Amino acid sequence: MTATGMLKELSLETAPVDPLIVMVAAVSALVGAGMGTVSGLIPGIHVNLLASIMLIAYAPIEAVMSGIVPNPMVAPAVCCMIMSASVVHSFLDFVPSVFIGAPDGEDAISILPGHRLLLEGQGMKAVRAAAIGSLIGCSAAIVLAIPIQYLMLSGLGGYLNGMTGSVLLLVVGILMLNEFRHGTLIMGLTAFLLSGALGYAVMNLPIPSSGLVEGTLLLPMLSGLFGLPILLESDDGRPLPKQRDDRKDPVGCIPGIKGVLMGSVAGWFPGITSTVGATVSASVMPDRTPERFISTVASIGTVTTILSLVTLSVSGGGRSGTVIVIGDILGDTVSGLMTEPFMMLLVASAVASLLGYLLTIWSGKALSSVMSGMNQRRLNRIIITFTLALIVITTGFWGLVILACALVIGSIPSSSDMARTTLCGCLILPVMLM
């Protein structure tokens, strides 16, 4: 079908916009933004956990909301809260990554350039780069969502599904080629396989997570692979330099646009996180500065968050915990081209993107002022103690076992002078094996 025919079909199927629908979606987005702020800024509280709580408590939530909004809008309104929380989380989780070194599965590798900028007194440059990249990625993904949805429903989705294995092999090949160029291929392959084996065990073996509160074993795994090794390596006792903020855009729009291109791929193929996508992008189009890399990672993260809705509407399956919960609540009502729940979710995402940007800058400034001049060794010890306590509380004894294994594997890159990106095998290899 030609582009003109596609536009005609879309215009025929588009009904007049009901202002009530937009208002419900926007107000729900405000509530969800509060949830996303909590999960984004507090390490260990993932937005997937909040979404699961919303699903478990859906019956009482529905009873309360049915007296506020029309019954048919209750389920989409709850899902707008969840989606808004997911979008705001994708903005804000860079702040603890930069200032605390607490990793999230999507942006774990950004800890290293973020921490480097922090030690140079430019932590806010990393935060602003992430905020701008996220805003560009989210805005572009919302604009592209309906055209991509149309293409996927027209048969492209099935074709791409058949390419998943080949695409993942290509990604691994690019990661290993980078190590070959640096003369660290053997150690890089070793780190990839060991981290992949650990990731497979965490995701597929019946390892108990017996903490005082429900948690995920991904926390000790990612902390041991990415977060704690960097804190241990930088523990030299010097005070952190005074953090500067020139209030300027440190990166421009190019890294964000790169993230949109790579995020469109990562949003469909499982196992390609924003970290992996940014690494592949940097191999093809190198980033000259750490803040540009951070901006690309952030852009990919928000693009995949939005485009996961497209995946849900096309295939009925989700690429993240939040989208799986949204699918459970909405059922088949979200499937198809430009359905009402799908459009409400896009409106909520648009509101959340603006709130996420503002909240990221605000929280970055707050943490930047608190940490300026703080003794680095004391700060690192506080963070390490906090991380260990969080792991014990949420995952118990086996969380500590996973953490110990991850720390051993996470020490390989620094001891071999190689890139830490090979540790992304913890996410890629399990998908390839499954």
QUIWO-V331982 format. One record per residue. N is the residue number from 1. D_FIRST is the distance of its C-alpha to the first C-alpha in Angstrom with 2 decimals. Layout:
((N & D_FIRST) (N & D_FIRST))
//
This chain:
((1 & 0.00) (2 & 3.80) (3 & 6.66) (4 & 8.11) (5 & 6.00) (6 & 6.47) (7 & 9.99) (8 & 10.64) (9 & 10.09) (10 & 12.26) (11 & 14.75) (12 & 15.23) (13 & 16.09) (14 & 18.33) (15 & 21.95) (16 & 24.80) (17 & 26.34) (18 & 29.70) (19 & 32.23) (20 & 34.07) (21 & 31.16) (22 & 31.01) (23 & 34.81) (24 & 35.08) (25 & 32.54) (26 & 34.39) (27 & 37.83) (28 & 36.83) (29 & 35.59) (30 & 39.07) (31 & 40.73) (32 & 38.45) (33 & 39.17) (34 & 42.82) (35 & 42.09) (36 & 39.99) (37 & 42.84) (38 & 45.27) (39 & 43.19) (40 & 42.16) (41 & 45.70) (42 & 47.76) (43 & 47.32) (44 & 47.09) (45 & 45.54) (46 & 41.89) (47 & 39.29) (48 & 38.46) (49 & 42.03) (50 & 41.63) (51 & 38.45) (52 & 40.39) (53 & 43.24) (54 & 40.94) (55 & 39.68) (56 & 43.27) (57 & 44.47) (58 & 41.53) (59 & 43.74) (60 & 46.29) (61 & 43.65) (62 & 41.85) (63 & 45.23) (64 & 45.95) (65 & 42.57) (66 & 42.35) (67 & 45.10) (68 & 43.26) (69 & 39.62) (70 & 38.22) (71 & 38.05) (72 & 34.25) (73 & 33.91) (74 & 36.51) (75 & 34.38) (76 & 31.59) (77 & 34.45) (78 & 36.12) (79 & 32.91) (80 & 32.48) (81 & 35.99) (82 & 35.14) (83 & 31.99) (84 & 33.95) (85 & 36.74) (86 & 34.43) (87 & 33.02) (88 & 36.55) (89 & 37.86) (90 & 35.37) (91 & 36.86) (92 & 40.50) (93 & 40.99) (94 & 41.38) (95 & 44.59) (96 & 46.64) (97 & 45.11) (98 & 46.59) (99 & 49.88) (100 & 50.69) (101 & 48.95) (102 & 47.49) (103 & 44.27) (104 & 41.13) (105 & 38.90) (106 & 36.03) (107 & 38.10) (108 & 41.23) (109 & 41.32) (110 & 41.27) (111 & 44.86) (112 & 46.28) (113 & 45.03) (114 & 45.54) (115 & 49.11) (116 & 49.76) (117 & 48.95) (118 & 51.09) (119 & 54.05) (120 & 53.63) (121 & 53.84) (122 & 50.17) (123 & 48.84) (124 & 47.28) (125 & 45.33) (126 & 43.67) (127 & 43.05) (128 & 41.59) (129 & 39.34) (130 & 38.05) (131 & 37.63) (132 & 35.66) (133 & 33.41) (134 & 32.81) (135 & 32.04) (136 & 29.52) (137 & 27.85) (138 & 27.82) (139 & 26.57) (140 & 23.67) (141 & 22.74) (142 & 22.81) (143 & 20.49) (144 & 18.00) (145 & 18.45) (146 & 15.77) (147 & 12.88) (148 & 14.28) (149 & 14.73) (150 & 11.11) (151 & 10.30) (152 & 13.42) (153 & 12.83) (154 & 9.58) (155 & 12.05) (156 & 13.04) (157 & 16.24) (158 & 17.62) (159 & 17.15) (160 & 18.99) (161 & 21.67) (162 & 22.62) (163 & 23.27) (164 & 25.69) (165 & 28.84) (166 & 27.91) (167 & 26.99) (168 & 30.29) (169 & 32.22) (170 & 30.79) (171 & 31.90) (172 & 35.33) (173 & 35.57) (174 & 35.04) (175 & 37.68) (176 & 40.12) (177 & 39.53) (178 & 40.63) (179 & 43.78) (180 & 44.44) (181 & 44.41) (182 & 46.98) (183 & 49.11) (184 & 48.66) (185 & 46.39) (186 & 48.85) (187 & 49.53) (188 & 45.87) (189 & 44.92) (190 & 47.89) (191 & 46.86) (192 & 43.27) (193 & 44.52) (194 & 47.26) (195 & 45.10) (196 & 42.47) (197 & 45.20) (198 & 46.40) (199 & 42.92) (200 & 42.48) (201 & 45.89) (202 & 45.20) (203 & 41.86) (204 & 42.80) (205 & 46.58) (206 & 48.54) (207 & 50.24) (208 & 51.83) (209 & 51.12) (210 & 54.33) (211 & 54.59) (212 & 56.11) (213 & 52.65) (214 & 49.34) (215 & 47.78) (216 & 45.56) (217 & 46.84) (218 & 44.12) (219 & 46.43) (220 & 49.35) (221 & 47.11) (222 & 45.24) (223 & 48.49) (224 & 50.31) (225 & 47.67) (226 & 46.76) (227 & 48.84) (228 & 52.48) (229 & 52.81) (230 & 51.94) (231 & 54.46) (232 & 57.11) (233 & 56.58) (234 & 56.94) (235 & 60.04) (236 & 62.50) (237 & 64.21) (238 & 63.36) (239 & 62.35) (240 & 58.75) (241 & 58.56) (242 & 58.12) (243 & 54.42) (244 & 53.19) (245 & 50.31) (246 & 49.58) (247 & 46.83) (248 & 44.49) (249 & 40.99) (250 & 41.86) (251 & 38.50) (252 & 36.07) (253 & 32.32) (254 & 31.52) (255 & 32.54) (256 & 30.49) (257 & 27.34) (258 & 28.11) (259 & 28.40) (260 & 24.97) (261 & 23.47) (262 & 25.71) (263 & 25.49) (264 & 21.75) (265 & 22.83) (266 & 26.01) (267 & 24.39) (268 & 22.69) (269 & 25.24) (270 & 28.65) (271 & 31.76) (272 & 30.39) (273 & 32.21) (274 & 32.25) (275 & 35.40) (276 & 33.95) (277 & 30.81) (278 & 33.06) (279 & 35.21) (280 & 32.39) (281 & 31.17) (282 & 34.77) (283 & 35.07) (284 & 32.23) (285 & 32.93) (286 & 36.54) (287 & 37.75) (288 & 40.97) (289 & 42.49) (290 & 42.69) (291 & 41.36) (292 & 38.11) (293 & 37.70) (294 & 38.44) (295 & 35.86) (296 & 33.17) (297 & 34.26) (298 & 34.22) (299 & 30.74) (300 & 29.36) (301 & 31.33) (302 & 29.90) (303 & 26.29) (304 & 26.73) (305 & 28.48) (306 & 25.59) (307 & 22.78) (308 & 24.90) (309 & 23.87) (310 & 20.21) (311 & 21.56) (312 & 23.59) (313 & 20.88) (314 & 18.68) (315 & 21.48) (316 & 24.41) (317 & 26.48) (318 & 27.86) (319 & 28.67) (320 & 31.72) (321 & 34.53) (322 & 33.58) (323 & 30.05) (324 & 31.55) (325 & 33.96) (326 & 31.28) (327 & 29.50) (328 & 32.89) (329 & 33.54) (330 & 30.22) (331 & 29.31) (332 & 26.08) (333 & 25.89) (334 & 24.07) (335 & 21.38) (336 & 17.95) (337 & 15.73) (338 & 18.06) (339 & 21.09) (340 & 24.32) (341 & 26.16) (342 & 23.39) (343 & 23.47) (344 & 27.27) (345 & 27.31) (346 & 25.34) (347 & 27.89) (348 & 30.71) (349 & 29.40) (350 & 29.32) (351 & 32.91) (352 & 34.00) (353 & 32.76) (354 & 35.05) (355 & 37.91) (356 & 37.43) (357 & 37.77) (358 & 40.91) (359 & 42.46) (360 & 41.94) (361 & 43.80) (362 & 46.50) (363 & 47.19) (364 & 47.18) (365 & 49.82) (366 & 51.88) (367 & 52.01) (368 & 52.53) (369 & 55.64) (370 & 57.00) (371 & 56.73) (372 & 58.01) (373 & 61.27) (374 & 61.20) (375 & 62.86) (376 & 60.16) (377 & 62.06) (378 & 62.86) (379 & 59.28) (380 & 57.96) (381 & 60.54) (382 & 59.58) (383 & 55.90) (384 & 56.74) (385 & 59.05) (386 & 56.45) (387 & 53.84) (388 & 56.32) (389 & 57.33) (390 & 53.73) (391 & 53.09) (392 & 56.27) (393 & 55.53) (394 & 51.95) (395 & 52.17) (396 & 55.90) (397 & 57.64) (398 & 54.64) (399 & 52.83) (400 & 55.72) (401 & 55.47) (402 & 51.78) (403 & 52.66) (404 & 55.44) (405 & 53.20) (406 & 50.51) (407 & 53.17) (408 & 54.37) (409 & 50.90) (410 & 50.11) (411 & 53.19) (412 & 51.90) (413 & 49.82) (414 & 52.70) (415 & 55.26) (416 & 53.21) (417 & 51.86) (418 & 48.24) (419 & 45.06) (420 & 44.77) (421 & 41.03) (422 & 41.94) (423 & 43.08) (424 & 39.45) (425 & 39.88) (426 & 41.14) (427 & 37.55) (428 & 35.60) (429 & 37.89) (430 & 38.02) (431 & 34.22) (432 & 34.35) (433 & 37.20) (434 & 35.53))
//
